[in-house]
Amino acid sequence: MATYLDRILEQHRAMAASDADLIEDLLEWARSQPQPRGYRAALEHASTSELAVIAEVKRRSPSRGDLAVALDPAQVATAYARGGAACLSVLTDEQWFGGSPADLKAARKAVDLPVLRKDFTVDARDVARARIMGADAILLIVAALDDNELTDFQAIAGELGMDLLVEVHDESELERAIAIGADLIGVNQRDLVTFEVDTDRAVRVGTSMPEDVLRVAESGIQGPDDARRLADAGFHAVLVGESLVTAGDPAQSVADLRVSRR
């Protein structure tokens, strides 16, 4: 039986296979864009004394269904910034998450925060298009890519001035991320096969991270108690979507996650 991840990747790879655009043309266009806002630098600065928050613009998810389908990305981004978010994450996958490049553009235009394109990067053209739409960083999911793809996409992102959030789920994936020199690594507590959340995963995998890696915990983070546990475990930032887009006061919800780092 095909898993969520299998079906999502199959669709994205099919789209890439039918894509007629040339990577050379997209790279030329991407190189002409303004300099990206420093994503990793913003997180490093924000996490000096408190847990940095990457606040996500997310309309729906395969596991939870509709979350905030009618949200205004500019208004949401503005609320996140008011609450002290260090960076944004914006879903651009349409079929599975209800997002779009337009969501990213609107969110980024509304605030001065760096923005991550949250999507399933499977092709070099995905990297170039991320820069064209205004992304300052991209997500690379180790479980979805082979080592050559990780290395190639990292090189293209670096050439375009973008940062990488390299996502792992276990120690073996962490080893692969470290092997390409990733210095911003996220531990996704949601199993991309079952989409179930294991709230111990980040703490467990985080113990194997090198000291020079900026650590991000993703998924299953509901409030200050979760944030405190992750900060105490050595994480620099949390990436939070569902609990923020469904909150009555997203600005306050972001502020509540910014616990001190001891």
C-alpha positions in Angstrom: 0.0 0.0 0.0 1.4 3.4 -1.0 2.0 5.8 1.9 1.3 9.5 2.1 5.0 10.2 1.3 5.0 7.8 -1.7 1.9 9.4 -3.2 3.2 13.0 -2.7 6.6 12.2 -4.1 5.1 10.3 -7.1 3.0 13.3 -8.0 5.9 15.8 -7.6 8.3 13.6 -9.6 5.7 13.2 -12.4 5.3 16.9 -12.5 9.1 17.3 -12.8 9.3 14.7 -15.6 6.7 16.6 -17.7 8.3 20.0 -17.0 9.5 21.5 -20.3 11.4 24.4 -18.7 15.2 24.4 -19.0 17.2 24.6 -15.8 19.6 27.0 -17.4 16.8 29.5 -18.2 15.4 29.2 -14.7 18.8 29.7 -13.1 19.4 32.8 -15.1 16.0 34.2 -13.9 16.8 33.2 -10.3 20.2 34.9 -10.4 18.5 38.2 -11.3 16.4 38.3 -8.2 17.2 40.5 -5.2 19.6 39.2 -2.6 17.8 36.7 -0.2 17.2 37.6 3.4 19.5 35.5 5.6 17.3 32.7 7.0 19.9 30.9 9.1 21.4 34.1 10.3 17.9 35.3 11.5 17.4 32.1 13.5 20.9 32.2 15.0 20.4 35.8 16.1 16.9 35.1 17.5 18.0 32.0 19.4 20.8 33.7 21.4 18.7 33.8 24.5 15.3 32.4 23.6 13.8 29.7 21.4 13.3 31.1 17.9 10.0 30.5 16.2 9.5 29.6 12.6 5.8 30.3 12.1 4.1 28.5 9.3 1.4 29.6 6.8 -0.5 26.4 6.3 -4.0 25.9 5.0 -4.5 22.1 5.3 -2.6 18.9 5.8 -3.0 15.3 4.4 -3.4 13.9 7.9 -5.6 16.6 9.5 -7.5 17.9 6.5 -8.6 21.6 6.4 -7.0 23.8 9.0 -7.5 27.4 7.8 -8.4 27.1 4.1 -9.5 30.8 3.8 -6.6 32.4 5.6 -5.0 35.6 4.3 -1.3 34.9 4.1 -0.4 38.6 4.5 -2.5 39.0 7.6 -1.2 35.8 9.1 2.4 36.7 8.4 1.8 40.1 9.9 0.4 38.6 13.1 3.3 36.2 13.3 5.8 39.1 13.0 3.9 41.0 15.7 4.3 38.0 18.0 8.1 37.9 17.4 8.6 35.1 14.9 12.1 34.9 13.7 11.2 33.5 10.3 8.3 32.2 8.2 7.6 28.9 6.5 5.0 28.9 3.7 3.5 25.8 2.2 3.4 26.0 -1.6 2.2 22.5 -2.4 -1.4 22.9 -3.8 -2.8 19.3 -4.1 -1.8 18.1 -0.6 -1.6 21.3 1.5 -3.7 23.8 -0.4 -0.8 26.2 -0.7 0.7 28.1 -3.7 3.6 30.3 -4.7 1.1 33.2 -4.4 0.8 32.5 -0.6 4.6 32.8 -0.3 4.8 36.0 -2.3 2.0 37.6 -0.3 3.4 36.6 3.1 6.9 37.7 2.3 5.7 41.1 0.9 3.8 41.8 4.1 6.8 41.5 6.5 10.6 41.8 6.6 11.1 38.2 7.9 13.0 35.6 5.9 10.8 33.0 4.3 11.2 29.2 3.8 9.5 27.6 0.8 8.0 24.5 2.5 7.5 21.9 -0.3 8.8 18.6 -1.6 11.9 19.6 -3.6 12.7 16.8 -6.0 14.2 18.6 -9.0 16.9 21.2 -9.6 14.2 23.4 -11.2 12.3 23.4 -7.9 15.3 25.1 -6.3 15.5 27.8 -8.9 11.7 28.4 -8.8 11.9 28.8 -5.1 14.3 31.8 -5.5 12.2 33.2 -8.3 9.1 33.2 -6.2 11.0 35.0 -3.4 12.0 32.2 -1.0 15.1 32.9 1.1 15.5 29.2 2.1 14.3 25.8 0.9 13.5 22.5 2.6 15.4 19.3 1.7 13.8 16.2 3.1 16.5 13.5 3.4 13.9 10.7 3.3 12.8 11.9 -0.2 16.2 12.3 -1.8 19.3 10.4 -2.6 22.8 11.6 -1.7 23.5 13.0 -5.2 20.2 15.0 -5.1 21.0 16.4 -1.7 24.4 17.5 -2.8 23.2 18.9 -6.1 20.3 20.9 -4.7 22.5 22.2 -1.9 25.0 23.5 -4.4 22.3 25.2 -6.5 20.8 26.8 -3.4 24.2 28.0 -2.3 24.9 29.6 -5.7 21.6 31.4 -5.4 22.3 32.6 -1.9 19.6 30.6 -0.2 19.8 28.7 3.0 18.8 25.1 3.5 16.7 23.5 6.2 17.6 19.8 5.9 14.9 17.7 7.5 15.6 14.3 9.1 13.5 11.8 11.0 16.1 9.5 12.6 19.8 9.0 13.3 20.6 7.4 9.9 19.1 10.4 8.0 21.0 12.7 10.4 24.2 11.1 9.3 23.4 11.8 5.7 22.6 15.4 6.5 25.8 15.9 8.3 27.7 14.2 5.5 26.7 17.1 3.1 27.7 19.7 5.7 24.2 20.7 6.6 24.4 23.3 9.4 20.6 23.9 9.8 18.9 20.7 10.5 15.2 20.1 11.4 13.9 17.0 13.2 10.4 16.3 12.0 8.5 14.5 14.7 5.8 13.5 12.2 6.5 10.2 10.5 6.2 10.9 6.8 5.1 7.3 6.2 2.3 7.1 8.8 1.9 10.8 9.5 1.8 10.0 13.2 3.6 12.3 15.6 6.2 11.0 18.1 6.9 13.8 20.5 10.1 12.2 21.8 11.7 12.0 18.4 13.3 15.5 18.3 14.8 15.1 21.8 16.1 11.6 20.9 17.6 12.5 17.5 18.9 15.8 18.8 21.4 14.1 21.2 23.4 13.0 18.1 23.6 16.5 16.5 27.0 18.2 16.3 27.5 21.3 18.4 27.8 23.6 15.4 24.4 22.6 13.9 21.5 25.0 14.4 18.7 22.6 15.6 15.0 23.0 14.6 12.2 20.8 16.0 9.2 20.4 13.7 5.6 19.0 14.1 3.6 18.2 17.2 4.4 21.4 19.0 1.3 22.7 20.7 2.4 25.3 23.2 4.9 26.6 25.8 5.3 23.3 27.6 6.4 21.6 24.4 8.6 24.6 23.6 10.3 24.5 27.0 11.0 20.8 26.7 12.7 21.3 23.3 14.7 24.4 24.4 15.9 22.4 27.4 17.0 19.6 25.0 19.2 22.1 23.2 17.0 23.1 20.2 17.5 26.6 18.9 14.1 26.9 17.1 10.7 25.3 16.5 8.7 25.2 13.3 5.0 25.4 14.1 2.0 25.5 11.8 -1.2 23.8 12.8 -1.4 25.1 16.4 -0.7 28.7 15.1 -3.1 28.9 12.1 -5.9 27.5 14.3 -5.2 29.8 17.2 -7.6 32.6 18.1 -4.6 34.9 18.6 -1.7 33.8 16.5 0.5 36.7 17.6 0.2 35.7 21.2 0.6 32.1 20.4 3.9 32.8 18.7 5.0 34.9 21.7 4.1 32.1 24.1 6.5 29.8 22.3 9.5 32.1 22.7 10.7 30.5 26.0 14.2 31.2 27.3 17.1 29.0 26.3 19.1 28.1 29.4 
